[in-house]
Amino acid sequence: MGKIIAICLSAARGVHKQPQASAVLEKDWGLRGDAHAGHWHRQVSLLSAEEVAAFNARGAAVQPGAFGENLLVEGIDLRRLPVGTLLGCGDAVLELTQIGKECHSHCAIYKRMGDCIMPREGVFARVLTGGEIRTGDAIGILPRSAPFPFQAAVITLSDRCAAGEREDKSGPAVAARLQQAGYTVIEQLLLPDEREPLERQLIRLCDQRQPDLILTTGGTGFAPRDVTPEATRAVAERDAPGIAEAIRAASMRITPRAMLSRAVSVIRGKTLIVNLPGSPKACMESMDVFLDQLPHALALLRGAPQDCGR
Protein backbone atom coordinates (compact mmCIF):
# COMPACT_ATOMS: atom_id res chain seq x y z
CA MET A 1 0.00 0.00 0.00
CA GLY A 2 1.27 3.45 -0.92
CA LYS A 3 0.16 7.05 -0.51
CA ILE A 4 -0.54 9.91 -2.90
CA ILE A 5 1.95 12.65 -2.03
CA ALA A 6 0.80 15.14 -4.66
CA ILE A 7 -1.94 15.54 -7.29
CA CYS A 8 -0.83 17.82 -10.14
CA LEU A 9 -2.74 19.32 -13.05
CA SER A 10 -2.07 21.69 -15.94
CA ALA A 11 -4.53 23.26 -18.35
CA ALA A 12 -1.95 23.24 -21.16
CA ARG A 13 0.68 20.78 -22.32
CA GLY A 14 4.37 21.50 -22.06
CA VAL A 15 4.18 23.36 -18.74
CA HIS A 16 4.75 22.30 -15.14
CA LYS A 17 1.69 20.84 -13.49
CA GLN A 18 0.49 22.51 -10.32
CA PRO A 19 -0.31 20.66 -7.08
CA GLN A 20 -3.97 20.42 -6.05
CA ALA A 21 -5.53 19.35 -2.77
CA SER A 22 -7.98 17.11 -4.63
CA ALA A 23 -9.12 16.18 -8.14
CA VAL A 24 -11.64 14.02 -9.95
CA LEU A 25 -10.64 11.00 -12.02
CA GLU A 26 -13.10 10.55 -14.88
CA LYS A 27 -13.64 7.12 -16.44
CA ASP A 28 -11.77 6.64 -19.75
CA TRP A 29 -10.61 10.25 -19.64
CA GLY A 30 -8.19 11.09 -16.85
CA LEU A 31 -8.02 13.90 -14.33
CA ARG A 32 -10.70 16.50 -14.89
CA GLY A 33 -9.12 19.72 -16.11
CA ASP A 34 -5.77 18.22 -17.07
CA ALA A 35 -4.40 18.83 -20.56
CA HIS A 36 -3.23 15.24 -20.99
CA ALA A 37 -6.63 13.70 -20.31
CA GLY A 38 -8.41 12.11 -23.26
CA HIS A 39 -9.52 8.90 -24.91
CA TRP A 40 -6.07 7.34 -25.17
CA HIS A 41 -3.80 5.04 -23.17
CA ARG A 42 -1.82 7.74 -21.32
CA GLN A 43 -4.66 9.39 -19.42
CA VAL A 44 -2.83 9.66 -16.08
CA SER A 45 0.92 9.84 -15.41
CA LEU A 46 2.46 8.60 -12.16
CA LEU A 47 5.91 8.88 -10.62
CA SER A 48 7.41 7.36 -7.47
CA ALA A 49 8.18 9.94 -4.78
CA GLU A 50 11.30 7.97 -3.80
CA GLU A 51 12.76 8.48 -7.28
CA VAL A 52 12.12 12.22 -7.09
CA ALA A 53 13.73 12.37 -3.65
CA ALA A 54 16.82 10.56 -4.95
CA PHE A 55 16.99 12.94 -7.91
CA ASN A 56 16.66 15.96 -5.62
CA ALA A 57 19.50 14.58 -3.49
CA ARG A 58 21.69 15.28 -6.51
CA GLY A 59 20.77 18.96 -6.25
CA ALA A 60 17.84 19.09 -8.67
CA ALA A 61 15.43 20.82 -6.24
CA VAL A 62 12.36 19.98 -8.36
CA GLN A 63 8.86 20.44 -6.99
CA PRO A 64 5.81 18.17 -7.46
CA GLY A 65 4.51 18.41 -11.03
CA ALA A 66 7.82 19.54 -12.50
CA PHE A 67 8.24 16.29 -14.42
CA GLY A 68 4.69 16.53 -15.78
CA GLU A 69 3.41 13.79 -13.47
CA ASN A 70 -0.22 13.80 -12.36
CA LEU A 71 0.26 11.64 -9.28
CA LEU A 72 3.36 11.52 -7.08
CA VAL A 73 3.13 8.23 -5.16
CA GLU A 74 5.06 7.11 -2.10
CA GLY A 75 5.60 3.49 -1.10
CA ILE A 76 5.17 1.74 -4.48
CA ASP A 77 7.99 1.06 -6.94
CA LEU A 78 5.87 1.95 -9.94
CA ARG A 79 8.58 1.28 -12.53
CA ARG A 80 8.70 -2.40 -11.55
CA LEU A 81 4.98 -3.02 -12.05
CA PRO A 82 3.93 -4.76 -15.28
CA VAL A 83 1.50 -3.26 -17.76
CA GLY A 84 -2.01 -4.34 -16.79
CA THR A 85 -1.50 -3.80 -13.05
CA LEU A 86 -4.58 -2.36 -11.34
CA LEU A 87 -4.19 0.46 -8.81
CA GLY A 88 -7.01 1.45 -6.49
CA CYS A 89 -7.49 4.74 -4.67
CA GLY A 90 -10.82 5.11 -2.90
CA ASP A 91 -13.48 4.27 -5.49
CA ALA A 92 -11.16 5.00 -8.42
CA VAL A 93 -9.34 2.24 -10.34
CA LEU A 94 -6.40 2.77 -12.71
CA GLU A 95 -4.88 0.27 -15.13
CA LEU A 96 -1.19 0.67 -16.04
CA THR A 97 -0.77 0.92 -19.81
CA GLN A 98 2.83 2.05 -20.34
CA ILE A 99 6.15 2.01 -18.50
CA GLY A 100 8.48 4.91 -19.30
CA LYS A 101 8.24 7.13 -22.36
CA GLU A 102 10.20 8.46 -25.29
CA CYS A 103 11.81 11.86 -24.79
CA HIS A 104 11.58 13.70 -28.12
CA SER A 105 13.11 16.95 -26.87
CA HIS A 106 15.06 17.60 -23.70
CA CYS A 107 13.12 19.45 -21.00
CA ALA A 108 14.43 22.29 -18.82
CA ILE A 109 15.26 19.80 -16.05
CA TYR A 110 17.43 17.75 -18.41
CA LYS A 111 19.19 20.85 -19.73
CA ARG A 112 19.98 21.92 -16.16
CA MET A 113 20.87 18.52 -14.67
CA GLY A 114 21.94 16.50 -17.71
CA ASP A 115 19.29 13.93 -16.80
CA CYS A 116 15.53 13.52 -16.40
CA ILE A 117 13.91 10.58 -14.61
CA MET A 118 10.44 10.78 -16.18
CA PRO A 119 11.32 8.93 -19.44
CA ARG A 120 12.58 5.87 -17.53
CA GLU A 121 10.71 6.04 -14.19
CA GLY A 122 7.33 7.51 -15.11
CA VAL A 123 4.36 5.21 -15.73
CA PHE A 124 1.01 5.82 -17.39
CA ALA A 125 -2.49 4.55 -16.82
CA ARG A 126 -6.06 4.77 -18.00
CA VAL A 127 -9.04 5.25 -15.71
CA LEU A 128 -11.28 2.19 -15.42
CA THR A 129 -13.44 3.56 -12.61
CA GLY A 130 -13.72 7.23 -11.74
CA GLY A 131 -13.82 8.94 -8.37
CA GLU A 132 -12.51 11.83 -6.32
CA ILE A 133 -8.98 11.56 -4.95
CA ARG A 134 -7.16 13.69 -2.36
CA THR A 135 -3.56 14.30 -1.41
CA GLY A 136 -2.70 11.84 1.33
CA ASP A 137 -5.08 9.14 0.11
CA ALA A 138 -3.91 5.54 0.20
CA ILE A 139 -3.25 3.87 -3.16
CA GLY A 140 -2.53 0.18 -3.67
CA ILE A 141 -2.36 -2.73 -6.07
CA LEU A 142 -5.69 -4.50 -6.66
CA PRO A 143 -6.21 -8.16 -7.62
CA ARG A 144 -7.78 -8.94 -10.97
CA SER A 145 -11.10 -10.77 -11.06
CA ALA A 146 -10.19 -12.17 -14.51
CA PRO A 147 -6.88 -12.65 -16.40
CA PHE A 148 -5.52 -9.64 -18.25
CA PRO A 149 -6.40 -10.17 -21.96
CA PHE A 150 -3.49 -10.89 -24.28
CA GLN A 151 -2.33 -7.70 -26.00
CA ALA A 152 -0.77 -7.43 -29.44
CA ALA A 153 0.70 -4.90 -31.85
CA VAL A 154 0.93 -5.14 -35.65
CA ILE A 155 3.61 -3.49 -37.79
CA THR A 156 3.50 -3.35 -41.59
CA LEU A 157 6.80 -2.82 -43.43
CA SER A 158 6.32 -1.41 -46.92
CA ASP A 159 7.91 1.54 -48.74
CA ARG A 160 4.95 1.92 -51.09
CA CYS A 161 2.29 1.69 -48.40
CA ALA A 162 4.18 4.09 -46.14
CA ALA A 163 4.39 6.56 -49.04
CA GLY A 164 0.64 6.30 -49.67
CA GLU A 165 1.14 4.69 -53.08
CA ARG A 166 -0.64 1.47 -52.11
CA GLU A 167 -3.20 0.48 -49.51
CA ASP A 168 -1.96 -1.60 -46.62
CA LYS A 169 -4.17 -4.69 -46.59
CA SER A 170 -1.92 -7.06 -44.66
CA GLY A 171 -1.70 -5.11 -41.40
CA PRO A 172 -5.47 -4.64 -40.99
CA ALA A 173 -6.07 -8.30 -41.92
CA VAL A 174 -3.59 -9.48 -39.28
CA ALA A 175 -5.11 -7.15 -36.67
CA ALA A 176 -8.63 -8.35 -37.46
CA ARG A 177 -7.56 -11.99 -37.16
CA LEU A 178 -5.99 -11.29 -33.77
CA GLN A 179 -9.10 -9.50 -32.53
CA GLN A 180 -11.24 -12.43 -33.64
CA ALA A 181 -8.98 -14.67 -31.55
CA GLY A 182 -9.56 -12.52 -28.46
CA TYR A 183 -6.47 -10.33 -28.50
CA THR A 184 -6.55 -6.61 -27.74
CA VAL A 185 -4.66 -4.86 -30.54
CA ILE A 186 -3.09 -1.84 -28.86
CA GLU A 187 -1.23 -0.39 -31.86
CA GLN A 188 -1.05 -0.75 -35.64
CA LEU A 189 1.96 0.86 -37.32
CA LEU A 190 2.92 1.39 -40.96
CA LEU A 191 6.65 1.89 -41.58
CA PRO A 192 8.93 2.05 -44.62
CA ASP A 193 11.39 -0.79 -45.24
CA GLU A 194 14.10 0.70 -43.05
CA ARG A 195 15.93 -0.97 -40.20
CA GLU A 196 16.35 1.89 -37.69
CA PRO A 197 12.67 2.95 -37.42
CA LEU A 198 11.59 -0.67 -36.99
CA GLU A 199 14.20 -1.33 -34.29
CA ARG A 200 13.13 1.83 -32.47
CA GLN A 201 9.43 0.92 -32.56
CA LEU A 202 10.06 -2.68 -31.49
CA ILE A 203 12.09 -1.50 -28.50
CA ARG A 204 9.49 1.11 -27.57
CA LEU A 205 6.62 -1.35 -27.77
CA CYS A 206 8.35 -4.17 -25.90
CA ASP A 207 9.85 -2.03 -23.15
CA GLN A 208 7.12 0.55 -22.62
CA ARG A 209 3.76 -0.86 -23.73
CA GLN A 210 4.78 -4.49 -23.10
CA PRO A 211 2.37 -6.34 -25.43
CA ASP A 212 2.39 -10.12 -25.28
CA LEU A 213 2.81 -10.36 -29.05
CA ILE A 214 4.10 -8.27 -31.96
CA LEU A 215 3.47 -9.45 -35.52
CA THR A 216 5.31 -7.77 -38.38
CA THR A 217 4.31 -8.18 -42.01
CA GLY A 218 6.61 -7.60 -44.97
CA GLY A 219 10.31 -7.15 -45.55
CA THR A 220 11.36 -10.79 -45.11
CA GLY A 221 12.59 -11.62 -48.61
CA PHE A 222 15.80 -11.21 -50.62
CA ALA A 223 15.30 -7.64 -51.88
CA PRO A 224 18.00 -5.16 -50.76
CA ARG A 225 15.50 -3.23 -48.59
CA ASP A 226 14.04 -6.35 -46.95
CA VAL A 227 15.59 -5.78 -43.53
CA THR A 228 12.81 -6.90 -41.15
CA PRO A 229 14.71 -10.02 -39.91
CA GLU A 230 17.87 -8.01 -39.23
CA ALA A 231 15.96 -5.36 -37.25
CA THR A 232 14.09 -8.05 -35.31
CA ARG A 233 17.27 -9.95 -34.39
CA ALA A 234 18.93 -6.69 -33.32
CA VAL A 235 16.38 -6.11 -30.55
CA ALA A 236 16.05 -9.75 -29.49
CA GLU A 237 17.06 -11.02 -26.07
CA ARG A 238 16.21 -14.66 -26.75
CA ASP A 239 15.65 -16.72 -29.87
CA ALA A 240 12.39 -18.61 -30.56
CA PRO A 241 13.16 -20.20 -33.94
CA GLY A 242 10.50 -22.92 -33.90
CA ILE A 243 7.65 -20.61 -34.95
CA ALA A 244 9.45 -19.26 -38.02
CA GLU A 245 10.61 -22.76 -38.91
CA ALA A 246 7.07 -24.13 -38.62
CA ILE A 247 5.73 -21.37 -40.87
CA ARG A 248 8.34 -22.14 -43.53
CA ALA A 249 7.67 -25.88 -43.33
CA ALA A 250 3.91 -25.42 -43.71
CA SER A 251 4.35 -22.83 -46.47
CA MET A 252 6.59 -25.19 -48.46
CA ARG A 253 3.51 -27.38 -48.97
CA ILE A 254 1.84 -24.42 -50.65
CA THR A 255 4.73 -22.97 -52.68
CA PRO A 256 8.43 -23.88 -52.98
CA ARG A 257 9.22 -20.16 -52.82
CA ALA A 258 8.63 -20.39 -49.09
CA MET A 259 12.29 -21.45 -48.82
CA LEU A 260 13.19 -17.86 -49.71
CA SER A 261 11.64 -16.47 -46.54
CA ARG A 262 14.17 -15.08 -44.06
CA ALA A 263 11.55 -14.43 -41.35
CA VAL A 264 12.52 -14.92 -37.71
CA SER A 265 10.74 -15.27 -34.37
CA VAL A 266 12.32 -13.94 -31.17
CA ILE A 267 11.61 -12.77 -27.62
CA ARG A 268 12.35 -9.41 -26.02
CA GLY A 269 11.40 -9.12 -22.37
CA LYS A 270 8.00 -10.78 -22.12
CA THR A 271 7.04 -10.05 -25.73
CA LEU A 272 7.09 -12.57 -28.58
CA ILE A 273 7.91 -11.04 -31.99
CA VAL A 274 7.06 -13.00 -35.15
CA ASN A 275 7.82 -11.93 -38.74
CA LEU A 276 5.08 -12.66 -41.29
CA PRO A 277 5.19 -12.42 -45.10
CA GLY A 278 3.93 -9.37 -46.95
CA SER A 279 0.76 -10.59 -48.65
CA PRO A 280 -2.57 -10.87 -46.78
CA LYS A 281 -3.08 -14.45 -48.02
CA ALA A 282 0.37 -15.56 -46.84
CA CYS A 283 -0.17 -13.82 -43.50
CA MET A 284 -3.38 -15.77 -42.90
CA GLU A 285 -1.73 -19.04 -43.92
CA SER A 286 1.15 -18.32 -41.54
CA MET A 287 -1.18 -17.50 -38.66
CA ASP A 288 -3.00 -20.78 -39.27
CA VAL A 289 0.24 -22.52 -38.32
CA PHE A 290 0.89 -20.98 -34.89
CA LEU A 291 -2.07 -18.98 -33.60
CA ASP A 292 -3.66 -21.86 -31.67
CA GLN A 293 -0.37 -22.54 -29.86
CA LEU A 294 0.25 -18.97 -28.71
CA PRO A 295 -1.86 -18.85 -25.52
CA HIS A 296 0.37 -21.49 -23.93
CA ALA A 297 3.55 -19.71 -25.06
CA LEU A 298 2.38 -16.25 -24.00
CA ALA A 299 1.24 -17.51 -20.61
CA LEU A 300 4.73 -18.90 -20.08
CA LEU A 301 6.24 -15.53 -20.98
CA ARG A 302 3.97 -13.89 -18.41
CA GLY A 303 5.32 -16.34 -15.83
CA ALA A 304 2.10 -18.26 -15.35
CA PRO A 305 2.58 -21.93 -14.37
CA GLN A 306 1.84 -24.28 -17.27
CA ASP A 307 1.93 -28.01 -17.85
CA CYS A 308 4.41 -28.37 -20.71
CA GLY A 309 4.37 -32.18 -20.70
CA ARG A 310 1.10 -32.67 -22.52
C-alpha positions in Angstrom: 0.0 0.0 0.0 1.3 3.4 -0.9 0.2 7.0 -0.5 -0.5 9.9 -2.9 1.9 12.7 -2.0 0.8 15.1 -4.7 -1.9 15.5 -7.3 -0.8 17.8 -10.1 -2.7 19.3 -13.1 -2.1 21.7 -15.9 -4.5 23.3 -18.3 -2.0 23.2 -21.2 0.7 20.8 -22.3 4.4 21.5 -22.1 4.2 23.4 -18.7 4.7 22.3 -15.1 1.7 20.8 -13.5 0.5 22.5 -10.3 -0.3 20.7 -7.1 -4.0 20.4 -6.1 -5.5 19.4 -2.8 -8.0 17.1 -4.6 -9.1 16.2 -8.1 -11.6 14.0 -10.0 -10.6 11.0 -12.0 -13.1 10.5 -14.9 -13.6 7.1 -16.4 -11.8 6.6 -19.7 -10.6 10.2 -19.6 -8.2 11.1 -16.9 -8.0 13.9 -14.3 -10.7 16.5 -14.9 -9.1 19.7 -16.1 -5.8 18.2 -17.1 -4.4 18.8 -20.6 -3.2 15.2 -21.0 -6.6 13.7 -20.3 -8.4 12.1 -23.3 -9.5 8.9 -24.9 -6.1 7.3 -25.2 -3.8 5.0 -23.2 -1.8 7.7 -21.3 -4.7 9.4 -19.4 -2.8 9.7 -16.1 0.9 9.8 -15.4 2.5 8.6 -12.2 5.9 8.9 -10.6 7.4 7.4 -7.5 8.2 9.9 -4.8 11.3 8.0 -3.8 12.8 8.5 -7.3 12.1 12.2 -7.1 13.7 12.4 -3.6 16.8 10.6 -5.0 17.0 12.9 -7.9 16.7 16.0 -5.6 19.5 14.6 -3.5 21.7 15.3 -6.5 20.8 19.0 -6.2 17.8 19.1 -8.7 15.4 20.8 -6.2 12.4 20.0 -8.4 8.9 20.4 -7.0 5.8 18.2 -7.5 4.5 18.4 -11.0 7.8 19.5 -12.5 8.2 16.3 -14.4 4.7 16.5 -15.8 3.4 13.8 -13.5 -0.2 13.8 -12.4 0.3 11.6 -9.3 3.4 11.5 -7.1 3.1 8.2 -5.2 5.1 7.1 -2.1 5.6 3.5 -1.1 5.2 1.7 -4.5 8.0 1.1 -6.9 5.9 1.9 -9.9 8.6 1.3 -12.5 8.7 -2.4 -11.5 5.0 -3.0 -12.1 3.9 -4.8 -15.3 1.5 -3.3 -17.8 -2.0 -4.3 -16.8 -1.5 -3.8 -13.1 -4.6 -2.4 -11.3 -4.2 0.5 -8.8 -7.0 1.5 -6.5 -7.5 4.7 -4.7 -10.8 5.1 -2.9 -13.5 4.3 -5.5 -11.2 5.0 -8.4 -9.3 2.2 -10.3 -6.4 2.8 -12.7 -4.9 0.3 -15.1 -1.2 0.7 -16.0 -0.8 0.9 -19.8 2.8 2.0 -20.3 6.2 2.0 -18.5 8.5 4.9 -19.3 8.2 7.1 -22.4 10.2 8.5 -25.3 11.8 11.9 -24.8 11.6 13.7 -28.1 13.1 17.0 -26.9 15.1 17.6 -23.7 13.1 19.4 -21.0 14.4 22.3 -18.8 15.3 19.8 -16.0 17.4 17.7 -18.4 19.2 20.8 -19.7 20.0 21.9 -16.2 20.9 18.5 -14.7 21.9 16.5 -17.7 19.3 13.9 -16.8 15.5 13.5 -16.4 13.9 10.6 -14.6 10.4 10.8 -16.2 11.3 8.9 -19.4 12.6 5.9 -17.5 10.7 6.0 -14.2 7.3 7.5 -15.1 4.4 5.2 -15.7 1.0 5.8 -17.4 -2.5 4.6 -16.8 -6.1 4.8 -18.0 -9.0 5.3 -15.7 -11.3 2.2 -15.4 -13.4 3.6 -12.6 -13.7 7.2 -11.7 -13.8 8.9 -8.4 -12.5 11.8 -6.3 -9.0 11.6 -4.9 -7.2 13.7 -2.4 -3.6 14.3 -1.4 -2.7 11.8 1.3 -5.1 9.1 0.1 -3.9 5.5 0.2 -3.3 3.9 -3.2 -2.5 0.2 -3.7 -2.4 -2.7 -6.1 -5.7 -4.5 -6.7 -6.2 -8.2 -7.6 -7.8 -8.9 -11.0 -11.1 -10.8 -11.1 -10.2 -12.2 -14.5 -6.9 -12.6 -16.4 -5.5 -9.6 -18.3 -6.4 -10.2 -22.0 -3.5 -10.9 -24.3 -2.3 -7.7 -26.0 -0.8 -7.4 -29.4 0.7 -4.9 -31.8 0.9 -5.1 -35.6 3.6 -3.5 -37.8 3.5 -3.3 -41.6 6.8 -2.8 -43.4 6.3 -1.4 -46.9 7.9 1.5 -48.7 4.9 1.9 -51.1 2.3 1.7 -48.4 4.2 4.1 -46.1 4.4 6.6 -49.0 0.6 6.3 -49.7 1.1 4.7 -53.1 -0.6 1.5 -52.1 -3.2 0.5 -49.5 -2.0 -1.6 -46.6 -4.2 -4.7 -46.6 -1.9 -7.1 -44.7 -1.7 -5.1 -41.4 -5.5 -4.6 -41.0 -6.1 -8.3 -41.9 -3.6 -9.5 -39.3 -5.1 -7.2 -36.7 -8.6 -8.3 -37.5 -7.6 -12.0 -37.2 -6.0 -11.3 -33.8 -9.1 -9.5 -32.5 -11.2 -12.4 -33.6 -9.0 -14.7 -31.6 -9.6 -12.5 -28.5 -6.5 -10.3 -28.5 -6.6 -6.6 -27.7 -4.7 -4.9 -30.5 -3.1 -1.8 -28.9 -1.2 -0.4 -31.9 -1.1 -0.8 -35.6 2.0 0.9 -37.3 2.9 1.4 -41.0 6.7 1.9 -41.6 8.9 2.0 -44.6 11.4 -0.8 -45.2 14.1 0.7 -43.0 15.9 -1.0 -40.2 16.3 1.9 -37.7 12.7 2.9 -37.4 11.6 -0.7 -37.0 14.2 -1.3 -34.3 13.1 1.8 -32.5 9.4 0.9 -32.6 10.1 -2.7 -31.5 12.1 -1.5 -28.5 9.5 1.1 -27.6 6.6 -1.3 -27.8 8.4 -4.2 -25.9 9.8 -2.0 -23.1 7.1 0.6 -22.6 3.8 -0.9 -23.7 4.8 -4.5 -23.1 2.4 -6.3 -25.4 2.4 -10.1 -25.3 2.8 -10.4 -29.0 4.1 -8.3 -32.0 3.5 -9.4 -35.5 5.3 -7.8 -38.4 4.3 -8.2 -42.0 6.6 -7.6 -45.0 10.3 -7.1 -45.5 11.4 -10.8 -45.1 12.6 -11.6 -48.6 15.8 -11.2 -50.6 15.3 -7.6 -51.9 18.0 -5.2 -50.8 15.5 -3.2 -48.6 14.0 -6.4 -47.0 15.6 -5.8 -43.5 12.8 -6.9 -41.1 14.7 -10.0 -39.9 17.9 -8.0 -39.2 16.0 -5.4 -37.2 14.1 -8.1 -35.3 17.3 -9.9 -34.4 18.9 -6.7 -33.3 16.4 -6.1 -30.5 16.0 -9.8 -29.5 17.1 -11.0 -26.1 16.2 -14.7 -26.8 15.7 -16.7 -29.9 12.4 -18.6 -30.6 13.2 -20.2 -33.9 10.5 -22.9 -33.9 7.7 -20.6 -34.9 9.4 -19.3 -38.0 10.6 -22.8 -38.9 7.1 -24.1 -38.6 5.7 -21.4 -40.9 8.3 -22.1 -43.5 7.7 -25.9 -43.3 3.9 -25.4 -43.7 4.3 -22.8 -46.5 6.6 -25.2 -48.5 3.5 -27.4 -49.0 1.8 -24.4 -50.7 4.7 -23.0 -52.7 8.4 -23.9 -53.0 9.2 -20.2 -52.8 8.6 -20.4 -49.1 12.3 -21.5 -48.8 13.2 -17.9 -49.7 11.6 -16.5 -46.5 14.2 -15.1 -44.1 11.5 -14.4 -41.4 12.5 -14.9 -37.7 10.7 -15.3 -34.4 12.3 -13.9 -31.2 11.6 -12.8 -27.6 12.3 -9.4 -26.0 11.4 -9.1 -22.4 8.0 -10.8 -22.1 7.0 -10.0 -25.7 7.1 -12.6 -28.6 7.9 -11.0 -32.0 7.1 -13.0 -35.1 7.8 -11.9 -38.7 5.1 -12.7 -41.3 5.2 -12.4 -45.1 3.9 -9.4 -46.9 0.8 -10.6 -48.7 -2.6 -10.9 -46.8 -3.1 -14.4 -48.0 0.4 -15.6 -46.8 -0.2 -13.8 -43.5 -3.4 -15.8 -42.9 -1.7 -19.0 -43.9 1.2 -18.3 -41.5 -1.2 -17.5 -38.7 -3.0 -20.8 -39.3 0.2 -22.5 -38.3 0.9 -21.0 -34.9 -2.1 -19.0 -33.6 -3.7 -21.9 -31.7 -0.4 -22.5 -29.9 0.2 -19.0 -28.7 -1.9 -18.8 -25.5 0.4 -21.5 -23.9 3.5 -19.7 -25.1 2.4 -16.2 -24.0 1.2 -17.5 -20.6 4.7 -18.9 -20.1 6.2 -15.5 -21.0 4.0 -13.9 -18.4 5.3 -16.3 -15.8 2.1 -18.3 -15.3 2.6 -21.9 -14.4 1.8 -24.3 -17.3 1.9 -28.0 -17.8 4.4 -28.4 -20.7 4.4 -32.2 -20.7 1.1 -32.7 -22.5 
